[in-house]
Amino acid sequence: MHAGAFTEFLTRRDAIAVLIFVMLFKFTDAFSGAMTVPFIIDIGFTRNDYAIIVKGVGLAATLVGGFAGGFLARACPLVACLWIGGLLQAISNLTFTWLALIGPQQWALTAAVTIEQFTGAIGTVIFVAYLSALCNNPLHTATQYALLTALASVGRIYLSSGAGYVAEATGWPLFFIVSVAVAAPSLVLLVWLQQRGHFAALSKVAR
């Protein structure tokens, strides 16, 4: 990444923390998402059951969540939005723990998918807003954003690759509780960056 990406408002140590935060913010979503389809099938649904709900109410929930995330991004400070998005996308994984406990009921699957898609969309919109705020150098904005999104995909693709082993070792109800817990490192980093004045500095750069 171009040296000017962070040096205007971050020390080297803070910049490393930001990059790790970028990599981990959507990890909770990716970790649970890696096993959602195997879970749905294992508890008694079919792929068609899941596909119909995802393409129907799931798509609607995603669109509504996107608008909600956009509203939050405009109405609230960035750090507050990241807290809201980070907590919502993590806690929503518990709906699948609930689904695992009550069994294959269509209405429950619809509710779980709706909540997961809605909160995931909020988290994604807010995360994109944060990445955009980081890309403050007008000469290198596209390059910075591309590199940041590539880094974010590490958490989504590579770090979540062990989700299957965890699911096998814990069982479904506990697995989705673990998927909430894996959000903790990103939230700890969020606290640290907030205390370091990172978001206040971002606001000044944006002006």
HUFENJO-V317070 format. One record per residue. SS is DSSP state (H for helix, E for strand, - for the rest). PHI is phi in radians with two decimals (none if undefined). Layout:
SS/PHI ; SS/PHI
This chain:
-/none ; -/-1.02 ; H/-1.06 ; H/-1.37 ; H/-1.09 ; -/-2.13 ; -/-1.14 ; -/-1.22 ; -/-2.46 ; -/-2.38 ; -/-1.35 ; H/-1.07 ; H/-1.11 ; H/-1.15 ; H/-1.09 ; H/-1.11 ; H/-1.08 ; H/-1.08 ; H/-1.11 ; H/-1.17 ; H/-1.07 ; H/-1.02 ; H/-1.23 ; H/-1.78 ; -/-1.02 ; -/-1.68 ; H/-1.09 ; H/-1.06 ; H/-1.12 ; H/-1.16 ; H/-1.11 ; H/-1.25 ; H/-1.10 ; -/-1.09 ; -/-2.03 ; H/-1.09 ; H/-1.14 ; H/-0.98 ; H/-1.10 ; H/-1.00 ; H/-1.21 ; H/-1.14 ; -/-1.55 ; -/2.17 ; -/-1.54 ; -/-1.84 ; H/-1.06 ; H/-1.14 ; H/-0.98 ; H/-1.19 ; H/-1.09 ; H/-1.10 ; H/-1.21 ; H/-1.09 ; H/-1.40 ; H/-1.76 ; H/-1.17 ; H/-1.12 ; H/-1.13 ; H/-1.08 ; H/-1.13 ; H/-1.11 ; H/-1.14 ; H/-1.12 ; H/-1.10 ; H/-1.11 ; H/-1.14 ; H/-1.11 ; H/-1.10 ; H/-1.12 ; H/-1.10 ; H/-1.05 ; H/-1.08 ; H/-1.47 ; H/-1.61 ; -/-2.14 ; -/-1.04 ; H/-1.02 ; H/-1.14 ; H/-1.13 ; H/-1.09 ; H/-1.13 ; H/-1.10 ; H/-1.09 ; H/-1.11 ; H/-1.10 ; H/-1.25 ; H/-1.09 ; H/-1.21 ; H/-1.38 ; H/-1.13 ; -/-1.09 ; -/-1.11 ; H/-1.17 ; H/-1.12 ; H/-1.39 ; H/-1.08 ; H/-1.02 ; H/-1.11 ; H/-1.10 ; H/-1.39 ; H/-1.62 ; -/1.62 ; -/-1.33 ; -/-2.02 ; H/-1.02 ; H/-1.12 ; H/-1.23 ; H/-1.10 ; H/-1.05 ; H/-1.13 ; H/-1.12 ; H/-1.15 ; H/-1.06 ; H/-1.12 ; H/-1.13 ; H/-1.20 ; H/-1.13 ; H/-1.21 ; H/-1.09 ; H/-1.17 ; H/-1.04 ; H/-1.06 ; H/-1.17 ; H/-1.08 ; H/-1.17 ; H/-1.11 ; H/-1.10 ; H/-1.08 ; H/-1.17 ; H/-1.04 ; H/-1.12 ; H/-1.15 ; H/-1.22 ; -/-1.52 ; -/-1.76 ; -/-1.61 ; -/-1.07 ; -/-1.41 ; -/-2.34 ; H/-1.01 ; H/-1.10 ; H/-1.14 ; H/-1.04 ; H/-1.14 ; H/-1.10 ; H/-1.21 ; H/-1.17 ; H/-1.19 ; H/-1.13 ; H/-1.12 ; H/-1.06 ; H/-1.19 ; H/-1.04 ; H/-1.12 ; H/-1.22 ; H/-1.80 ; H/-1.47 ; H/-1.18 ; H/-1.48 ; H/-1.16 ; H/-1.58 ; H/-1.05 ; H/-1.09 ; H/-1.14 ; H/-1.15 ; H/-1.07 ; H/-1.15 ; H/-1.37 ; H/-1.84 ; -/1.50 ; H/-1.11 ; H/-1.00 ; H/-1.26 ; H/-1.00 ; H/-1.29 ; H/-1.19 ; H/-1.05 ; H/-1.13 ; H/-1.28 ; H/-1.11 ; -/-1.22 ; -/-1.32 ; H/-0.99 ; H/-1.02 ; H/-1.19 ; H/-1.25 ; H/-1.10 ; H/-1.12 ; H/-1.09 ; H/-1.06 ; H/-1.10 ; H/-1.15 ; H/-1.11 ; H/-1.18 ; -/-1.40 ; -/1.43 ; H/-1.03 ; H/-1.32 ; H/-1.12 ; H/-1.16 ; H/-1.06 ; H/-1.09 ; H/-1.15 ; H/-1.12 ; H/-1.12 ; -/-1.26
